[in-house]
Amino acid sequence: MWQPSASIDTLKQRASMLAQVRAFFTERGVWEVETPILSQAGVSDVHLRTFETTFVGPRYAHGLPLFLHTSPEYAMKRLVTAGSGAIFQICKVFRNEEASSRHNPEFTMLEWYRPGFDAFALMAELEALIIDLLKCGKAEYLSYQTAFNMHLGVCPLTADVATLKRLASDKGYADIAEIEDDKDTLLQLLFCMEVETQIGQEVPCFVYDFPASQAALARVNPEDTRVASRFELYFRGLELANGFDELTDATEQKARFERDNAQRQAMDLPSVDIDTRFIAALEAGMPDCAGVAVGLDRVMMLAFNKPTIADVLSFDVTRA
């Protein structure tokens, strides 16, 4: 299979959309940056698997472990701390996970940071971009609590594990419910399978104020500490974006990374060294800002009416 995954016409459409995205940010005074794809630190999130390699060369005769980034987030926040102002990046990111109709282990991410914005200001800007790219209607906005209650009849913030296990069993996931005692895992299962499939069918849908335990890099809402200022964007069955009011407290961020590693140990996963340069940037004083990551390949699937991610990639993993 030497031929590309996508047609040449689709790849030309892809090039046009990338130019359109860049023009969108140029008009708004957001400048494009590049950060390293290889990092000396991985990510502690228990749900992410990184690709690893080793550099051997001058000063590193015994080898320097390096990780292909899952997101440019930490490096971009270091630039914001250094005084960059509003910045965006379009880059390849890598996750050692499944390959499916919606997933490729190497994919294209659009990420940007807006000092002085909160999550709602950033959602409005993302909405404008999505309307520009997809020619769709204005987005719907729902809190996580509202969306969950609307489609499952349960408050996710107050429901206990036993209630969620019963609900999961009733919805046909008894095999998972019987062995799973982690509340967040049950919430994520139910939200993914029963809520995401219902929202954002006619117009894009923002879901905001996720449970604080599901937002390792976001500020906790001071008015309701059960939730954090995290949002996601869904449209026609696809999760398109994940964003935050960014956490700027270095001590709290380090503590969250340490909790991740404790959870990794409990799950028999290897611990991950904390990114000390990122923590040092937070200690230096990252300004208040909001940031968001968008899966551009999925946006292109919708824009070009393609059923699989391979249909918008020059060569997916099966042809790489």
C-alpha positions as CSV (number, residue, x, y, z in Angstrom):
1,M,0.0,0.0,0.0
2,W,2.2,2.8,-1.2
3,Q,-0.7,5.1,-2.0
4,P,-1.8,7.9,0.5
5,S,-4.6,7.3,2.9
6,A,-6.4,10.4,1.7
7,S,-7.1,11.5,-1.8
8,I,-5.0,14.2,-3.3
9,D,-8.1,16.5,-3.5
10,T,-8.6,16.0,0.2
11,L,-5.0,16.8,1.0
12,K,-5.4,20.0,-1.0
13,Q,-8.4,20.8,1.1
14,R,-6.4,20.1,4.2
15,A,-3.7,22.6,3.1
16,S,-6.3,25.2,2.5
17,M,-7.8,24.7,6.0
18,L,-4.4,25.0,7.6
19,A,-3.9,28.3,5.8
20,Q,-7.4,29.4,7.0
21,V,-6.5,28.6,10.6
22,R,-3.3,30.6,10.4
23,A,-5.2,33.5,8.9
24,F,-7.8,33.4,11.7
25,F,-5.1,33.9,14.4
26,T,-3.0,36.4,12.4
27,E,-6.1,38.6,12.2
28,R,-6.4,38.4,16.0
29,G,-2.8,39.2,16.8
30,V,-2.0,35.7,18.0
31,W,1.4,34.6,16.7
32,E,2.6,31.2,15.7
33,V,5.3,29.4,17.7
34,E,7.2,26.1,17.5
35,T,8.3,24.1,20.5
36,P,10.3,20.8,20.7
37,I,8.5,17.5,19.8
38,L,11.1,15.7,21.9
39,S,11.0,16.4,25.6
40,Q,13.2,15.3,28.6
41,A,10.0,14.9,30.7
42,G,6.9,12.8,30.0
43,V,3.4,13.3,31.3
44,S,2.0,11.8,34.5
45,D,-1.7,11.5,33.4
46,V,-2.6,7.9,33.9
47,H,-4.7,7.9,30.8
48,L,-1.8,8.9,28.4
49,R,0.9,6.6,27.1
50,T,4.0,8.2,25.6
51,F,6.4,7.1,23.0
52,E,10.0,7.0,24.3
53,T,13.4,7.1,22.6
54,T,17.0,7.7,23.6
55,F,19.5,10.3,22.4
56,V,23.1,9.2,22.3
57,G,25.7,11.8,21.5
58,P,28.1,14.4,22.8
59,R,27.7,14.8,26.6
60,Y,25.2,12.0,26.6
61,A,27.3,8.9,25.8
62,H,25.2,6.9,28.2
63,G,22.0,8.1,26.6
64,L,19.4,10.7,27.3
65,P,15.8,9.4,27.6
66,L,13.4,11.5,25.5
67,F,9.7,11.5,25.0
68,L,7.6,12.4,22.0
69,H,5.2,15.0,23.3
70,T,1.5,14.2,23.8
71,S,0.8,18.0,23.6
72,P,3.0,21.1,23.4
73,E,1.3,22.4,26.5
74,Y,4.1,22.6,29.0
75,A,6.5,24.2,26.6
76,M,3.9,26.8,25.4
77,K,3.2,27.7,29.0
78,R,6.9,28.3,29.5
79,L,6.8,30.7,26.6
80,V,3.7,32.5,28.1
81,T,5.6,32.9,31.3
82,A,8.6,34.3,29.5
83,G,6.3,37.1,28.1
84,S,5.2,35.8,24.7
85,G,1.6,37.0,25.0
86,A,-1.0,35.2,22.9
87,I,0.4,32.3,21.0
88,F,-0.7,29.4,18.9
89,Q,0.9,26.2,17.4
90,I,-0.1,23.6,14.9
91,C,2.0,20.5,15.4
92,K,2.2,16.7,15.3
93,V,1.6,15.1,18.7
94,F,2.0,11.4,19.6
95,R,0.0,9.1,21.9
96,N,0.8,5.4,22.2
97,E,-2.8,4.3,22.2
98,E,-5.3,2.9,19.8
99,A,-5.6,3.3,16.1
100,S,-9.2,3.5,15.0
101,S,-11.6,5.4,12.8
102,R,-11.1,8.4,15.2
103,H,-7.6,7.8,16.5
104,N,-4.1,7.7,14.9
105,P,-1.0,7.5,17.2
106,E,0.4,10.5,15.4
107,F,-2.1,13.4,14.8
108,T,-2.2,17.1,14.3
109,M,-3.1,19.4,17.2
110,L,-3.9,23.1,17.2
111,E,-3.2,24.6,20.6
112,W,-3.3,28.2,21.7
113,Y,-3.0,30.3,24.9
114,R,-4.6,33.6,25.7
115,P,-3.3,35.6,28.6
116,G,-6.1,37.6,30.2
117,F,-8.8,35.3,28.9
118,D,-11.0,33.0,31.1
119,A,-12.5,29.8,29.9
120,F,-15.7,31.5,28.6
121,A,-13.8,34.1,26.6
122,L,-11.7,31.3,25.0
123,M,-14.8,29.2,24.3
124,A,-16.2,32.2,22.4
125,E,-13.1,32.4,20.3
126,L,-13.1,28.7,19.6
127,E,-16.7,28.9,18.6
128,A,-15.8,31.6,16.1
129,L,-13.1,29.4,14.6
130,I,-15.3,26.4,14.4
131,I,-18.1,28.4,12.7
132,D,-15.5,29.8,10.3
133,L,-14.1,26.3,9.4
134,L,-17.3,24.2,9.5
135,K,-19.9,26.8,8.4
136,C,-22.2,25.6,11.3
137,G,-24.6,27.3,13.6
138,K,-23.8,28.9,17.0
139,A,-22.8,26.5,19.7
140,E,-24.8,25.2,22.7
141,Y,-23.4,25.6,26.2
142,L,-24.1,23.1,28.9
143,S,-22.4,22.5,32.3
144,Y,-21.1,18.9,32.8
145,Q,-23.7,18.6,35.7
146,T,-26.5,19.7,33.4
147,A,-25.6,17.4,30.5
148,F,-25.1,14.4,32.7
149,N,-28.4,14.9,34.6
150,M,-30.3,15.7,31.3
151,H,-29.3,12.4,29.7
152,L,-28.8,10.1,32.6
153,G,-31.1,11.5,35.3
154,V,-28.3,11.5,37.9
155,C,-26.2,14.4,39.4
156,P,-22.6,13.4,38.7
157,L,-21.3,15.6,41.5
158,T,-23.4,14.0,44.3
159,A,-23.9,10.4,43.1
160,D,-21.9,7.8,45.0
161,V,-20.0,4.9,43.5
162,A,-22.8,2.4,44.2
163,T,-25.3,4.6,42.3
164,L,-23.0,4.9,39.3
165,K,-22.3,1.2,39.3
166,R,-26.0,0.4,39.2
167,L,-26.5,3.0,36.4
168,A,-23.7,1.6,34.4
169,S,-25.1,-1.9,34.8
170,D,-28.6,-0.7,33.7
171,K,-27.0,0.8,30.6
172,G,-25.4,-2.4,29.6
173,Y,-21.9,-2.1,31.1
174,A,-22.2,-4.6,33.9
175,D,-19.0,-6.3,33.0
176,I,-17.1,-3.0,33.7
177,A,-19.3,-1.9,36.6
178,E,-18.8,-5.2,38.5
179,I,-15.0,-4.7,38.7
180,E,-14.7,-0.9,38.7
181,D,-14.8,1.1,42.0
182,D,-13.2,4.4,40.9
183,K,-15.9,7.1,40.6
184,D,-14.1,9.1,37.9
185,T,-13.7,6.0,35.7
186,L,-17.4,5.3,36.0
187,L,-18.3,8.9,35.3
188,Q,-16.1,8.9,32.2
189,L,-17.6,5.6,31.0
190,L,-21.1,6.9,31.3
191,F,-20.3,10.3,29.9
192,C,-18.5,8.9,26.9
193,M,-21.0,6.2,26.0
194,E,-24.3,7.9,27.0
195,V,-23.9,11.6,26.9
196,E,-21.3,12.4,24.2
197,T,-23.4,10.4,21.7
198,Q,-26.5,12.6,22.4
199,I,-25.1,16.2,22.5
200,G,-23.8,18.4,19.7
201,Q,-25.7,16.7,16.9
202,E,-27.2,19.8,15.2
203,V,-24.7,22.4,16.4
204,P,-21.5,22.2,18.3
205,C,-21.8,21.8,22.1
206,F,-19.5,23.1,24.8
207,V,-19.5,21.2,28.1
208,Y,-17.9,23.1,30.9
209,D,-17.2,22.8,34.7
210,F,-16.0,19.2,34.7
211,P,-15.5,17.5,38.1
212,A,-12.3,18.9,39.7
213,S,-10.9,15.4,39.9
214,Q,-10.9,15.2,36.0
215,A,-9.0,18.5,35.4
216,A,-5.4,18.1,36.5
217,L,-4.2,21.3,34.8
218,A,-7.2,23.6,35.4
219,R,-8.1,26.0,38.1
220,V,-10.7,24.8,40.6
221,N,-13.8,26.9,40.6
222,P,-13.6,29.1,43.8
223,E,-17.4,29.3,43.9
224,D,-17.9,25.5,43.7
225,T,-14.7,23.5,44.5
226,R,-16.4,20.3,43.2
227,V,-15.7,21.5,39.7
228,A,-12.8,23.0,37.7
229,S,-12.7,25.5,34.8
230,R,-12.3,22.8,32.2
231,F,-14.4,22.6,29.0
232,E,-14.7,20.3,26.0
233,L,-16.3,20.8,22.6
234,Y,-18.4,18.1,20.9
235,F,-19.9,18.0,17.4
236,R,-21.6,15.2,15.6
237,G,-20.3,12.5,17.8
238,L,-16.7,13.7,17.9
239,E,-14.8,15.3,20.8
240,L,-12.9,18.2,19.1
241,A,-11.3,20.2,21.9
242,N,-10.2,20.3,25.5
243,G,-9.5,23.6,27.3
244,F,-8.9,25.2,30.7
245,D,-8.6,28.2,32.8
246,E,-5.0,27.3,33.4
247,L,-3.7,26.5,36.9
248,T,-0.8,28.8,37.7
249,D,-0.1,27.7,41.3
250,A,3.2,25.7,41.2
251,T,2.8,24.1,44.5
252,E,-0.7,22.8,43.6
253,Q,0.4,21.6,40.2
254,K,3.3,19.7,41.6
255,A,1.0,18.1,44.2
256,R,-1.3,17.0,41.4
257,F,1.5,15.4,39.5
258,E,2.6,13.6,42.6
259,R,-1.0,12.3,43.0
260,D,-0.9,11.1,39.4
261,N,2.3,9.1,40.2
262,A,0.7,7.6,43.3
263,Q,-2.3,6.5,41.2
264,R,0.2,5.1,38.6
265,Q,1.8,3.0,41.3
266,A,-1.5,1.7,42.4
267,M,-2.3,0.7,38.8
268,D,1.1,-1.0,38.3
269,L,2.1,1.7,35.8
270,P,5.6,3.2,35.8
271,S,6.1,6.6,37.6
272,V,6.9,9.6,35.5
273,D,9.5,12.2,36.4
274,I,7.9,15.6,37.0
275,D,8.7,18.2,34.5
276,T,10.8,20.5,36.7
277,R,11.2,23.2,34.0
278,F,7.4,23.5,33.7
279,I,7.1,23.8,37.5
280,A,9.9,26.3,37.6
281,A,8.0,28.4,35.0
282,L,4.9,28.4,37.3
283,E,7.1,29.4,40.2
284,A,8.4,32.3,38.2
285,G,4.8,33.5,37.8
286,M,2.8,32.4,34.7
287,P,0.1,35.1,34.0
288,D,-3.5,34.2,34.3
289,C,-4.6,32.7,31.0
290,A,-6.8,30.2,29.2
291,G,-5.6,27.6,26.8
292,V,-7.2,25.0,24.5
293,A,-6.1,22.0,22.3
294,V,-8.1,21.1,19.2
295,G,-7.8,17.9,17.2
296,L,-7.5,19.3,13.7
297,D,-7.8,16.0,11.9
298,R,-11.2,15.5,13.5
299,V,-12.3,19.0,12.5
300,M,-11.3,18.1,9.0
301,M,-13.3,14.8,9.1
302,L,-16.4,17.0,9.7
303,A,-15.5,19.7,7.2
304,F,-14.7,17.3,4.4
305,N,-17.5,14.8,5.4
306,K,-15.0,11.9,5.9
307,P,-15.9,8.8,8.1
308,T,-12.4,8.0,9.3
309,I,-9.3,9.9,10.4
310,A,-7.3,8.0,7.8
311,D,-9.4,9.8,5.1
312,V,-7.8,13.1,6.0
313,L,-4.2,12.0,6.6
314,S,-1.6,11.6,3.9
315,F,-0.5,8.3,5.4
316,D,-2.2,6.8,8.5
317,V,-0.3,4.4,10.8
318,T,-1.1,1.4,8.6
319,R,0.6,3.1,5.7
320,A,3.3,5.1,7.4
